[in-house]
């Protein structure tokens, strides 16, 4: 089996573990073992073994000991700041591409990526399998723009920011928020992809920068929505019973990547 086939096979597990970290089901600092996760998820140890290094590369886990991993502690503010910096740097990359003039190969690659995204939305709804497909498309789109800027320093800083949890364009998690709301959010985000390509084609660097900031702004709103949902879950109260009121829990919102 090729590495790509293994990746696609393990994509649902990758997203499930991201969700568990996001929701706090896997707590910051918690040591993760293949055996314990395999038992918890009802899987063999092999897919767990393949996924843990990927989560570490994305910034969700940190190495502990020779072969172990633990959930990395991070604050929501760190993710927001990293996202804002990524938007500024990607906007700069996009401006460089637009003002220098994008090559025919770059424009073709961007158009192909737009087409991939368009096909996901043609059916007017999202399926579970679309989660990873959108993430892959989104990552390709951002990488094409950054690579076309031909600025090793910009790319180095952007790559580093993408290691902060929930910042990388490939990270798409839309579990409890529901597929209908996920469709609306990602459809709008993909519309900005189209606008960015149009601005690059028109060599309008200023507009490209503005659009990348707006693109990241949608992702930032989803982060705050998740925080607000978590706060409501902590403070919610169930309907009165006979004599007492007890704290209730509401489902948490999930994070989208722009």
C-alpha positions as CSV (number, residue, x, y, z in Angstrom):
1,X,0.0,0.0,0.0
2,X,1.4,3.4,-0.9
3,X,1.9,6.2,1.6
4,X,-1.0,8.2,0.0
5,X,-3.3,5.2,0.3
6,X,-2.4,4.8,3.9
7,X,-3.0,8.5,4.5
8,X,-6.5,8.4,2.9
9,X,-7.4,5.2,4.8
10,X,-6.4,6.8,8.1
11,X,-8.0,10.2,7.4
12,X,-11.2,9.5,9.4
13,X,-9.0,8.4,12.4
14,X,-6.9,11.5,12.0
15,X,-10.0,13.8,12.2
16,X,-11.4,11.8,15.1
17,X,-8.3,12.3,17.2
18,X,-8.2,16.0,16.3
19,X,-11.8,16.3,17.5
20,X,-10.9,14.5,20.7
21,X,-8.0,17.0,21.4
22,X,-10.2,20.0,20.5
23,X,-13.0,18.9,22.8
24,X,-10.7,18.1,25.7
25,X,-11.5,14.4,25.6
26,X,-7.8,14.0,25.3
27,X,-6.5,16.5,27.8
28,X,-3.4,18.7,27.5
29,X,-0.4,16.8,28.9
30,X,-2.1,13.4,28.6
31,X,0.3,10.7,27.7
32,X,-1.0,8.7,24.7
33,X,-0.2,5.1,24.1
34,X,-1.0,2.9,21.1
35,X,-2.6,0.2,23.3
36,X,-4.9,2.6,25.2
37,X,-6.1,4.5,22.2
38,X,-6.6,1.2,20.3
39,X,-8.8,0.0,23.1
40,X,-10.7,3.3,23.5
41,X,-11.4,3.5,19.7
42,X,-11.9,-0.2,19.1
43,X,-9.1,-0.4,16.6
44,X,-5.9,-2.3,16.1
45,X,-2.6,-0.6,17.1
46,X,-1.3,-0.3,13.5
47,X,-3.4,2.7,12.4
48,X,-2.8,4.4,15.7
49,X,0.9,4.0,15.3
50,X,0.7,5.5,11.8
51,X,-1.3,8.5,12.9
52,X,0.5,9.7,16.1
53,X,3.6,11.1,14.2
54,X,1.3,13.0,11.8
55,X,-0.5,14.6,14.8
56,X,2.9,15.5,16.2
57,X,3.9,17.1,12.9
58,X,0.7,19.2,12.9
59,X,1.5,20.5,16.4
60,X,-1.2,18.5,18.3
61,X,1.2,16.2,20.1
62,X,4.7,16.4,21.5
63,X,7.3,13.7,21.8
64,X,7.8,12.2,25.2
65,X,10.6,9.7,25.8
66,X,12.0,7.7,23.0
67,X,8.7,6.7,21.2
68,X,5.9,8.2,23.2
69,X,3.6,11.2,22.7
70,X,1.6,13.5,24.9
71,X,-1.2,16.0,24.0
72,X,0.5,19.4,23.5
73,X,-0.8,22.2,25.7
74,X,-1.8,25.3,23.8
75,X,-4.0,28.3,24.3
76,X,-6.8,29.5,22.0
77,X,-5.0,32.8,21.9
78,X,-1.9,31.2,20.5
79,X,-3.9,29.7,17.7
80,X,-5.6,33.0,16.9
81,X,-2.3,34.9,16.9
82,X,-0.7,32.3,14.7
83,X,-3.7,32.5,12.3
84,X,-3.4,36.3,12.1
85,X,0.3,36.1,11.3
86,X,-0.3,33.4,8.7
87,X,-2.9,35.6,7.0
88,X,-0.5,38.5,6.9
89,X,2.3,36.4,5.5
90,X,0.1,34.6,2.9
91,X,-1.3,38.0,1.9
92,X,2.2,39.2,1.3
93,X,3.0,36.1,-0.7
94,X,-0.2,36.6,-2.8
95,X,0.7,40.3,-3.4
96,X,4.1,39.3,-4.7
97,X,2.6,36.7,-7.0
98,X,0.0,39.2,-8.3
99,X,2.3,42.2,-8.8
100,X,5.0,40.1,-10.5
101,X,2.5,38.4,-12.6
102,X,1.5,34.7,-12.0
103,X,2.9,32.2,-14.5
104,X,0.5,30.3,-16.7
105,X,1.4,27.1,-14.8
106,X,0.5,28.8,-11.5
107,X,-2.8,30.0,-12.8
108,X,-3.6,26.6,-14.2
109,X,-2.8,24.9,-10.9
110,X,-5.0,27.4,-9.0
111,X,-7.9,26.9,-11.5
112,X,-7.6,23.1,-11.1
113,X,-7.8,23.5,-7.4
114,X,-10.8,25.7,-7.6
115,X,-12.5,23.1,-9.8
116,X,-11.8,20.4,-7.2
117,X,-13.5,22.6,-4.6
118,X,-16.4,23.4,-6.9
119,X,-17.1,19.8,-7.4
120,X,-17.4,19.2,-3.7
121,X,-20.2,21.8,-3.5
122,X,-22.1,20.9,-6.7
123,X,-24.4,18.5,-4.8
124,X,-25.3,21.3,-2.4
125,X,-24.4,19.4,0.7
126,X,-21.4,17.8,2.4
127,X,-20.8,14.2,3.3
128,X,-18.4,13.0,5.9
129,X,-15.8,12.0,3.3
130,X,-15.8,15.6,2.1
131,X,-14.1,16.7,5.3
132,X,-10.7,15.4,4.3
133,X,-11.1,16.2,0.6
134,X,-11.8,19.9,1.3
135,X,-8.8,20.0,3.7
136,X,-6.5,18.6,1.0
137,X,-7.8,21.0,-1.6
138,X,-7.5,23.9,0.8
139,X,-3.9,23.0,1.6
140,X,-3.0,22.7,-2.1
141,X,-4.5,26.2,-2.8
142,X,-2.5,27.9,-0.1
143,X,0.7,26.0,-1.0
144,X,0.4,27.0,-4.6
145,X,0.2,30.7,-3.7
146,X,3.1,30.5,-1.2
147,X,5.3,28.5,-3.5
148,X,4.6,30.9,-6.4
149,X,5.9,33.8,-4.4
150,X,9.4,32.3,-4.6
151,X,10.3,33.6,-1.1
152,X,12.1,30.9,1.0
153,X,11.9,33.1,4.1
154,X,8.1,33.7,3.8
155,X,7.6,30.0,3.3
156,X,9.8,29.1,6.3
157,X,7.7,31.3,8.6
158,X,4.4,30.1,7.2
159,X,5.4,26.5,7.6
160,X,6.3,27.2,11.2
161,X,3.0,28.9,11.9
162,X,1.2,25.9,10.4
163,X,2.5,23.8,13.2
164,X,0.3,25.6,15.7
165,X,-2.8,23.5,16.4
166,X,-5.8,24.3,14.2
167,X,-4.0,26.8,12.0
168,X,-2.8,24.8,9.0
169,X,-5.1,25.0,6.0
170,X,-5.3,21.2,5.9
171,X,-7.0,20.9,9.3
172,X,-10.7,20.7,8.8
173,X,-12.9,19.5,11.7
174,X,-16.7,19.8,11.5
175,X,-18.1,17.2,13.8
176,X,-20.8,18.4,16.1
177,X,-21.5,21.6,14.4
178,X,-23.3,19.7,11.7
179,X,-22.8,19.2,8.0
180,X,-25.3,21.9,7.0
181,X,-23.5,24.6,8.8
182,X,-20.2,23.2,7.6
183,X,-21.4,23.5,4.0
184,X,-22.3,27.2,4.5
185,X,-19.0,28.1,6.1
186,X,-16.8,26.2,3.6
187,X,-18.8,27.4,0.6
188,X,-18.1,31.0,1.7
189,X,-14.5,30.2,2.3
190,X,-14.2,28.7,-1.2
191,X,-15.8,31.7,-2.7
192,X,-12.9,33.8,-1.3
193,X,-10.6,31.3,-3.1
194,X,-12.2,32.3,-6.3
195,X,-11.9,36.0,-5.5
196,X,-8.2,35.6,-4.6
197,X,-7.5,33.9,-8.0
198,X,-9.3,36.6,-9.8
199,X,-7.3,39.3,-8.0
200,X,-4.0,37.5,-8.8
201,X,-5.1,37.3,-12.5
202,X,-5.8,41.0,-12.5
203,X,-2.5,41.7,-10.8
204,X,-4.3,43.5,-7.9
205,X,-1.9,42.9,-5.0
206,X,-3.7,45.1,-2.6
207,X,-6.9,43.2,-3.0
208,X,-5.2,39.8,-2.6
209,X,-3.8,40.9,0.7
210,X,-7.3,42.1,1.9
211,X,-8.9,38.8,0.8
212,X,-6.4,36.7,2.6
213,X,-7.1,38.6,5.8
214,X,-10.8,38.1,5.3
215,X,-10.2,34.4,4.6
216,X,-8.5,34.0,7.9
217,X,-11.2,36.2,9.6
218,X,-13.7,33.5,9.0
219,X,-11.5,30.9,10.6
220,X,-11.0,33.2,13.6
221,X,-14.7,33.5,14.0
222,X,-15.1,29.8,14.1
223,X,-12.5,29.6,16.9
224,X,-14.4,32.1,19.0
225,X,-17.6,30.3,18.2
226,X,-16.0,27.2,19.7
227,X,-15.0,29.1,22.8
228,X,-18.4,30.6,23.2
229,X,-20.0,27.1,22.9
230,X,-17.7,25.7,25.5
231,X,-18.5,28.6,27.8
232,X,-22.2,28.0,27.4
233,X,-21.7,24.3,28.1
234,X,-20.0,25.3,31.4
235,X,-22.8,27.7,32.5
236,X,-25.9,26.1,31.0
237,X,-28.7,25.0,33.3
238,X,-31.1,22.1,32.6
239,X,-34.8,22.7,32.8
240,X,-36.1,22.7,36.4
241,X,-36.9,19.3,37.9
242,X,-38.8,18.9,41.1
243,X,-36.6,20.9,43.4
244,X,-33.1,21.3,41.9
245,X,-31.3,22.7,38.9
246,X,-28.2,21.0,37.7
247,X,-25.5,22.2,35.2
248,X,-26.1,20.8,31.7
249,X,-23.8,20.4,28.8
250,X,-24.3,21.6,25.3
251,X,-22.5,20.2,22.3
252,X,-19.4,22.2,21.4
253,X,-18.9,24.0,18.1
254,X,-16.1,22.8,15.8
255,X,-13.2,24.5,14.0
256,X,-12.9,25.2,10.3
257,X,-9.8,25.9,8.4
258,X,-9.7,28.7,5.9
